[in-house]
Amino acid sequence: MVEAIKFNNNKTTIADWRLTPGYLHSGRSDFESAHILLGRFLADRNSENPLDQKELFAADGIFEWGHASPLEKVINSRSDLEFLLLHSNLLRNSITIIEPWEHVGVNAAGEDVRASKNIAYIAQKVADMDSVLLPVWSTGVIDPEIVIPAITSGYAVVVEGGDPSTYDASTWTSPACPREDMFGLVEKLLISRSPSSAAAIFICVGHQLAAECHIRLIRRAVKKVLSTTSLERDKDGRTLKSLQEVAERIQAMGKTLQIKKRDGRIVATGWNDEHFAVTRNESKEVGASVLLPYQSPDGDALSIPWEIIHAHDVTADTHEGVIDTTIQYERQVSISMFHSDEVNEEAILFANWAYRMIHDAIVPYRHIIAGSTLSWLIQLPDAVEILCSTAEENGEIVTECSATCINYKDFETKKIRRSFTCQFHPELLSDLRAIGNSEAPSYSILKNDDGVRLFVRLLYAGMQE
């Protein structure tokens, strides 16, 4: 067992990694204790911290990835990943944080904001949950077929924000991780939610990557279905005919749907447009914003077909997305925004409608599809719901699609599993600073911050599924 901390040039190596879960109470952190502590944190806004008041910053006052515990576990190479695979207990008792970029933006103080440190700090401070960092911007995307099953065995997977735009390949300047590699990783993550997997939480650019990958997955599904000529055991061809009729409807809608902004500009037509899922927001949104419940759009004004609005209304009425419930029952929720791009409302309405169509077409023929070349369709989400919007102080909506809940309905048990996306940064406090550049916030400060409470609530809900 390795417990001692040994540093070389202020960078940890595998030899420095703790092999016992927990930092505040080493060896006493597990799934059940972490879940209980998350629940205790959410129970009120004034109770005392039940954990030891151990300093999370290093003795030299530094709180940085790879410098010292509890931030020592950074996957910098395939050998680091292989070590984790050999010590699977480390991943099972951790949150894995994926960094698409080295920071999520530059704040008013001119600081690069590495928000992944905030996630690690909050999880450790609140529930003594360890974190593992996968900085794909520097390591590249290591084989998703190996990585995804490993990291989804833990408490949660968080895909952080970043500076690039999903619709502009030229902004993904890291040679280690081009945009297509990031799309491939997120697509694999989206179709890996199962009864034994952790929930994924996609933040800011993560939220935008998820939106783009919904459309890419739906396009791929339609193409595969329409190019299939026969299915084994589909004796009368009814299964394939049903799927192909649905695929044709989805394709027709996808090719013609327009994305129209509030000022009347049409920024995209059809699902092959680079700006269909994500585009530049009408105005940059930085700092505190208020979350408002999502309201269905005026289909006539925005030229959105009635059927995809109706499908979303049904999803919203039959699914619970945590964030929407929080807005309903908590006091006014103020949250930190830090973005220039936004996910298009119409794209998510379309994705929800398409997912529901595919799911319903599979239901009566799932025993045939399960053993066919189209079996991967069973892994697609059942629905994706827009949960909230953000508004300025005067109540004017700035970002219509500020968060989503991705629902996965089990075909046999009918149970729902969820993952979440949010344009806002629940892990950032109002100063928009990375912990380590600012003072360490107390348990009490975290307990009273709307964003932190929302992030903890997503962890808490996701761990229940």
Residue, then its C-alpha position, 0 to 999 in steps of 0.5 A: m500500500v502506498e500512503a507516503i507522499k513523495f514529490n519530484n519537481n513538484k509533480t506527482t507520479i504513480a508512486d505518490w497515488r493514494l491507494t486507499p479511498g478518502y483524504l479527510h478520513s483515509g480508508r473510511s470513504d466508500f459509496e454509501s458514506a459519500h452518498i450519505l454526506l452528500g445528502r447531509f450537505l443538501a438537507d439544510r444550509n446551516s448545519e456543521n461540517p461532519l468531516d474533519q477540518k483537514e486542509l486540502f491545500a498542500a503545505d506550501g499553500i498550492f492547490e494544483w493538479g499533480h502537485a500533491s494529494p488530494l489532487e495527485k491522480v492525473i492520467n498523463s499517459r497510457s501507463d497511468l491508465e493501465f495502473l488505474l485499470l490494475h487498481s480498479n478500486l481507485l476509479r470505483n471510489s472517485i469522480t473522473i473529470i475530463e478536461p477538453w481544454e486547459h482552462v474554461g476561460v479567462n476571468a476579469a482578473g486575467e486568470d485562466v480558470r481551471a474549473s476542474k479543481n473546483i469540482a475536486y475541492i467541492a467533492q472532497k470537502v463535502a463528501d470526501m470523494d476523491s477525483v481523477l483527472l483526464p486532461v485530454w487536451s494534453t494526453g489525447v483521447i486514449d482508446p475510448e473502448i477501454v477508457i469509458p467502461a473504466i471511468t463510468s465505474g465510479y461515482a460520476v464522470v464530469v466533462e468540463g468546459g473549455d475555450p474552443s467552439t464545437y462548430d469551429a474545428s480551427t479553434w481546437t488547436s491542441p495537437a493531442c486532441p483534435r475536435e473529432d477525437m473529442f466528439g468520438l469520446v463524448e459519443k461513446l460516453l452518451i451511449s454507455r449509460s447502463p444500470s452499472s454505469a455512473a451518470a455523466i455531467f457535461i458542463c459548458v463546452g461539455h454541454q455543447l459537445a453533448a448537443e452536437c453529439h446527439i445530432r451526430l448519433i441521430r444522423r448515424a442511426v438514420k444512415k445505418v437504418l436506411s442502409t440496412t437491407s435485412l435483419e436476421r429473424d425479421k421474417d416478415g420484414r416488419t421490424l426493418k420497415s418500422l425502423q426505416e419509416v421512422a428514420e425517413r421521417i427523422q431525416a426529412m425533419g433534420k434536413t429542413l429544420q431551421i435554427k432561428k435566433r431571437d432577433g429573427r436571424i436564421v443561423a442554420t438550416g438542416w442538421n448538416d450545418e455546422h451551426f445546427a446544434v451550437t452557435r454564437n450566442e446573441s450576447k456573451e454571458v459572464g457572471a451571475s445569472v438567474l435560472l428560470p424554468y424552461q418554457s415551450p417556444d412559440g412554434d409559429a414565430l420560430s417556424i418550429p414544427w408542432e410535433i417536436i414541441h409537443a414531444h418535448d412537452v410530453t417528456a417534460d411532463t413525464h420525466e424529472g430532471v433534478i435541476d427543474t425541480t430545484i428551481q421549483y422548490e428552492r429560492q431564486v437560483s443564481i448561477s455563474m455563467f461563462h460562455s459566448d456560444e450556446v446550444n440551440e433550442e431547436a436542436i435539442l427539441f429535435a433530438n428529443w423528438a428523434y430519440r423518442m421516435i427511435h425508442d418507440a419504434i424499437v419497443p415491440y421489436r427489441h428482441i429482434i433488434a437486440g441480436s442484430t447489427l442495429s443492436w447499438l440503437i438500444q443504447l441511445p437515450d430515450a429522451v433529452e429534456i431542456l430544463c431551464s433558461t437563464a435571464e438578465e435582471n430585467g427578465e429577458i432570456v439570454t440562453e434558452c437551453s441552459a441545462t438538459c437531462i438526458n434520459y435512458k429508459d430501460f426496455e425491460t424494467k422501465k426504470i429511468r437513468r439520467s445524465f445531465t448537461c449545463q451551460f452554466h458552471p455550478e462549480l464556480l463561485s461568484d468570483l469566477r476564480a479557480i480554487g487555488n487562485s483564491e482562498a479555500p472556501s469553507y463548508s459553510i460558504l459551499k453550503n450556501d452557494d446555489g451553484v455548488r448545491l446544484f452540482v452536489r444535487l446532480l451527484y447525489a441524484g446520479m449516484q442513486e441510479 
